[in-house]
Amino acid sequence: IPIPGTSHPVTGEEILYVGRLDLLAERHDGSIWAVDEKTTSQLGPKWGQQWELRGQFIGYTWAARMHGYPCAGAIARGAKITSTGNMGFAEVPIAIRPHLVDRWLEELVQDCHDIAEAWKAGKWKYDFADGCSAYSGCPYQIACGAKDPERWINANFVPNEWNPVTGEGTLDHIIPTTGG
């Protein structure tokens, strides 16, 4: 979906919002919801609160609305799986109000602008946060700690482009050429 108010630093075209949700479903009352499955090791009375302002869910809601579906929000469905076989399930509906979608879109447009400016300048921000270790870690973690990150990346990674419009290329775009 073209993000209004954005401009790709190379093509000048609007930047695309691309992704895939687990399910777009109609509930028994006729309302439409984006559904996302989450695995976790714990489910408790406050498990659902972490999703209330999740950009992922607001983005799903915006995207569904852009495709003409009157999406009410998102449903987080949690599946607790532990090594001891202790399992549990939770389902939390998160109503996404229009002002939140507007605020999220404003932030997304600003983020796209900032990224385009960073691309033009060739200068990127470091995160120094949990993204470095989440989901088995970032393959660029060694680069961020290197004295000359650009040199390390050029020596250890092979560029591979994925085009979300045509589907050409692969999402496995970070391909280390060595073990470190």
Secondary structure, DSSP 4 states (H G I P E B T S, - for coil): -B-TT---TTT-SPPB-----SEEEE-TTS-EEEEEEEEES---TTGGGGGTT-HHHHHHHHHHHHTT--EEEEEEEEEE--TT---EEEEEEEE--HHHHHHHHHHHHHHHHHHHHHHHHT------SGGGTGGG--TTHHHHHSSSHHHHHHHHEE-----TTT--S-S---EESS--
